[in-house]
């Protein structure tokens, strides 16, 4: 398998404990996508009913691969330019707490 190395913002913390990629408040997806043009939600979030079915790859820290929220001040050509992001779970949704309106 070929590998590419990309510099991207780190997901510093995620409180979406029911997400399949979350373990101990850390995101372990290779990369996440934020937003749907207006809402800075974590598009990579998916709920798992059983905590034992969380991702096994917990040795990696996730980054933000893309951001689709056009009015975020950290969005540059659909890529996140923040130093790091925090994802929080509230009202049954995982949202980017680093989002800041331009």
N, C-alpha and C positions, 0 to 999 in steps of 0.2 A: 504494500500500500504506500502510495506517495503521501508525504506530509508537507504541509505548508506552515510557515510561521508568520503570524500576523500580530502586530501590536494593537491591542484593543483595551478599552477600560475593563477593569476587574469588577465583578459583582462582589462587593465587599461583604454584604450580608443579605440574607433573604429570610423573612419570617413566615413564608408560605410552607409550613410544616407538612401539609398534605400533598405537596407537589412531589412527583416521582423523582425529580432531580435534587430535592432538598434533603440534606442530612446534617443535623446539628447546626441549623441556621446557615448552612453554606450551600451554594448552588454548585452542582457538579456536572452540569451540561457542558458540552464543549464550548457552546456560545448560545446566547439568548437573543431574541428579537423583541424590541420594545415597540409597542404602539400600533394604532390602526388609523393614523392621520389625525385623530383628535384626542383619544384617551391613551395615556401613557401606561397601558397595561403590559404585563409580561405575556407575549404571545406564545412563549415556550412552555408556560405553566400547564400542567395537566395533573388532575387529582387522582391519587391512588387510594383505594379503600383500605388497603392493608399496609401498615408501615414497613413490614418486612419486604415489600415489593419495590422499595426505593432503589434507585440506580446503584449498581455495585461499584462503579468507578468513582470512588470518593477521594482519590489521590490528586485530582485536578481541581482547579478553581476556574469557574466559568468567566467568560468575558462577554461583552456586548458586541455581537456581530453586526447588527443593523438596528436603526431607529427610524420608524415610519412617522413619528410625530413631528410634522413640519414646523410647528411654532415653538419647538423647544430650543432654547438658546445654545444647547450643546450639540444640536443636530447640524452637521455639515455634510451635505450631499448624501443624506440618509445613513450617515455613520455617526456614532456617538463620540464626542470629543471630551467628555467629562473625564476627570482623573480616575474616578471609580463611581459605581452606582450602588444604591441600596434599594432592594425590593421589599415591600411590606404587603402583608395580607390583611385586607379589611373589606368588610361587606362582601365576602365570598369571592373577592377578586385580588389578584396579585398585581400591584402597581409599582411603577418606578417612582421612588420618592426623591430622586435626584432631579426629576423634571423641573424646569424653570421656564416660564413663558418668556419669549423674546421681548 
